[in-house]
Amino acid sequence: MATLYDLLLRGGPVMFPVVALSMLTLACGLERSLFWWRTLRGEDQLVLQILEAAAQDLSEARAIAKAAHQRPIARFLLAPLMLHQPSPETFRLALESAGDREFVQMRRFDKLLETIVGLAPLLGLLGTVTGLIVTFFNLKIGTTSLDTSKAALGIGEALITTAGGMIVAIFALIVFRVCVALQAMQIDYFTDAGNKLELIYRQRWYEPHQQQSYMHPQDLLQQLARLLDQTGSS
């Protein structure tokens, strides 16, 4: 531990912001790992329960989604189930609005990670430049004495900050790309689950209700004929 501490001190003042960026990256990585673990754990089983319940009773599906409201997929499927006899267009709009809200949470810290990926190498390059400046100042060109130890310290500072900035940037990029991949996977999964729920709602609940409330023109003509007969007979 002392060796690492000494190494950071030898990197010069530029190493302090590099270390701060590394701590931010580590915090983001841990938070996103916990978030995705909670999001993906048992997700398929929960979706299957909600869809199977929706085919039999919408209120039961709504109750299952409410019980798991801490899960993004449950909140996503719950949004249209909270509506009272919505049209298919309204049903889909509720799904899209809920999906947009959940995707915002999934993209949390993306901008911060992108900033670290771009900033860490620049800080490493800055440390390289300052280290080389120290090196050239300590060379004392044109004099009889040449302090090679101080020049070596400057070169070491330049190399340490360069390596530190690159390591932080690489780690932040890995975390960012994993998060982006998981986000893309979840967007596809949410779309598929939402389409299945909408299809169940259309076929099982909306269209049969519309057919019952719709009177065929032939039935309407028969009722009109019976009405005219009753009027003529009276």
C-alpha positions in Angstrom: 0.0 0.0 0.0 2.9 2.3 0.8 4.5 1.5 -2.5 1.3 2.6 -4.3 1.1 5.7 -2.3 4.7 6.6 -3.0 4.1 5.9 -6.7 1.1 8.3 -6.7 3.2 11.0 -5.0 5.9 10.6 -7.6 3.4 11.3 -10.3 3.2 14.9 -9.3 0.2 17.2 -8.7 -1.6 16.0 -11.8 -2.1 12.6 -10.2 -4.6 14.1 -7.7 -7.3 14.7 -10.3 -6.5 11.4 -11.9 -7.0 9.6 -8.6 -10.3 11.6 -8.1 -11.5 10.4 -11.5 -10.5 6.8 -10.7 -12.6 7.0 -7.5 -15.6 8.4 -9.5 -15.3 5.6 -12.0 -15.1 3.0 -9.3 -18.2 4.5 -7.6 -20.1 4.6 -10.9 -19.1 1.0 -11.7 -20.3 -0.3 -8.3 -23.6 1.7 -8.4 -24.3 0.5 -12.0 -23.4 -3.1 -11.1 -25.9 -3.1 -8.2 -28.6 -1.4 -10.4 -28.3 -3.9 -13.2 -28.2 -6.9 -10.8 -31.5 -5.7 -9.3 -32.9 -5.0 -12.7 -32.1 -8.3 -14.4 -32.6 -10.7 -11.4 -35.7 -12.7 -12.0 -36.9 -10.4 -14.8 -38.1 -13.1 -17.1 -40.1 -14.8 -14.4 -41.8 -11.6 -13.4 -42.8 -10.7 -17.0 -44.2 -14.2 -17.6 -46.3 -13.9 -14.4 -47.7 -10.5 -15.5 -48.5 -11.7 -19.0 -50.1 -14.9 -17.9 -52.2 -13.0 -15.4 -53.2 -10.4 -18.0 -54.7 -13.0 -20.2 -57.0 -14.1 -17.4 -57.6 -11.0 -15.3 -56.2 -7.5 -15.8 -56.7 -6.6 -12.1 -54.6 -9.6 -11.1 -51.8 -8.6 -13.5 -52.0 -5.1 -12.1 -51.6 -6.4 -8.5 -48.5 -8.5 -9.5 -46.9 -5.5 -11.2 -47.7 -3.2 -8.2 -46.2 -5.7 -5.8 -42.9 -5.5 -7.8 -43.1 -1.8 -8.4 -39.4 -1.4 -7.4 -38.4 -3.2 -10.6 -38.2 -1.2 -13.8 -40.0 -3.8 -15.9 -42.9 -4.0 -13.4 -43.3 -0.2 -13.5 -43.2 -0.3 -17.3 -46.0 -2.9 -17.6 -48.0 -1.4 -14.7 -48.5 2.0 -16.5 -51.1 0.9 -19.1 -52.7 -1.6 -16.6 -53.6 1.4 -14.4 -55.8 2.9 -17.1 -59.6 2.2 -17.2 -60.6 0.5 -20.5 -58.0 2.5 -22.6 -58.0 2.4 -26.4 -55.1 0.6 -28.0 -53.5 3.9 -28.9 -53.7 5.1 -25.3 -52.4 1.8 -24.1 -49.4 2.0 -26.3 -48.8 5.7 -25.3 -48.7 4.7 -21.7 -46.2 2.0 -22.4 -44.0 4.4 -24.4 -44.1 7.1 -21.7 -43.2 4.6 -18.9 -40.4 3.2 -21.0 -38.9 6.6 -21.6 -38.9 7.2 -17.8 -37.2 3.9 -17.1 -34.6 4.4 -19.9 -33.6 7.7 -18.3 -32.6 5.8 -15.1 -30.8 3.2 -17.1 -28.7 5.9 -18.8 -27.7 7.5 -15.4 -24.0 8.4 -15.1 -23.4 7.8 -18.9 -22.4 11.5 -19.4 -20.1 11.3 -16.4 -18.3 8.2 -17.7 -18.0 9.8 -21.1 -16.4 12.8 -19.5 -13.9 10.6 -17.6 -13.0 8.7 -20.7 -12.1 12.0 -22.5 -10.6 13.8 -19.6 -8.4 11.2 -18.0 -6.0 10.8 -21.0 -5.8 14.6 -21.3 -4.7 14.8 -17.6 -2.2 12.1 -18.3 -0.9 14.1 -21.3 -0.7 17.2 -19.1 1.3 15.3 -16.5 3.7 14.1 -19.3 4.2 17.7 -20.4 4.8 19.0 -16.8 7.2 16.1 -16.1 9.2 16.8 -19.3 9.4 20.5 -18.3 10.8 19.5 -14.9 13.2 17.2 -16.7 14.5 20.0 -19.0 14.9 22.4 -16.2 16.9 20.0 -14.1 19.3 19.1 -17.0 21.0 22.5 -16.8 22.3 22.4 -20.3 25.4 24.4 -20.8 26.8 24.0 -17.3 29.5 21.6 -16.1 27.2 19.9 -13.5 24.4 17.6 -14.7 21.8 16.6 -12.1 20.6 13.3 -13.6 18.6 12.3 -10.5 16.3 15.2 -10.7 16.0 14.7 -14.5 15.0 11.0 -13.8 12.4 12.2 -11.4 10.8 14.4 -14.1 10.8 11.5 -16.6 9.2 9.3 -13.9 6.5 11.8 -13.2 5.7 12.0 -16.9 5.4 8.3 -17.3 3.4 7.7 -14.2 0.8 10.3 -15.0 0.5 9.0 -18.6 0.0 5.5 -17.4 -2.5 6.6 -14.7 -4.6 8.6 -17.1 -4.7 5.8 -19.6 -5.7 3.2 -17.0 -8.5 5.3 -15.6 -9.8 6.0 -19.2 -9.7 2.3 -20.1 -11.6 1.3 -17.0 -14.2 4.0 -17.5 -14.6 3.0 -21.1 -15.2 -0.6 -20.1 -17.8 0.4 -17.6 -19.5 2.7 -20.1 -19.6 0.2 -22.9 -21.0 -2.6 -20.7 -23.8 -0.2 -19.5 -24.6 0.8 -23.1 -24.8 -2.9 -24.1 -27.1 -3.6 -21.2 -29.3 -0.6 -22.1 -29.7 -1.8 -25.7 -30.6 -5.2 -24.5 -33.2 -3.9 -22.1 -34.7 -1.6 -24.7 -35.3 -4.6 -26.9 -36.7 -6.6 -24.0 -39.0 -3.8 -22.9 -40.3 -3.5 -26.4 -41.0 -7.2 -26.7 -42.7 -7.4 -23.4 -44.8 -4.3 -24.1 -45.9 -5.6 -27.5 -47.0 -8.9 -25.9 -49.0 -7.2 -23.3 -50.6 -4.9 -25.8 -51.5 -7.9 -28.0 -53.1 -9.7 -25.1 -55.1 -6.6 -24.3 -56.3 -6.1 -27.8 -57.3 -9.8 -28.4 -58.5 -10.7 -25.0 -60.2 -7.5 -23.7 -60.5 -4.7 -26.2 -61.7 -6.4 -29.5 -64.3 -8.7 -27.8 -65.8 -5.7 -26.0 -66.0 -3.8 -29.2 -67.7 -6.6 -31.0 -70.3 -7.0 -28.3 -71.1 -3.3 -28.4 -71.2 -3.2 -32.2 -74.6 -3.9 -33.8 -74.5 -5.5 -37.3 -76.4 -3.4 -39.9 -78.6 -6.5 -40.7 -79.7 -6.7 -37.1 -80.5 -3.0 -37.1 -82.7 -3.5 -40.2 -84.5 -6.4 -38.6 -85.2 -4.4 -35.5 -86.4 -1.5 -37.6 -88.7 -3.8 -39.6 -90.2 -5.2 -36.4 -90.8 -1.7 -35.1 -92.6 -0.7 -38.3 -94.8 -3.9 -38.1 -95.7 -3.1 -34.6 -96.5 0.5 -35.6 -98.7 -0.7 -38.6 -100.6 -3.2 -36.6 -101.4 -0.7 -34.0 
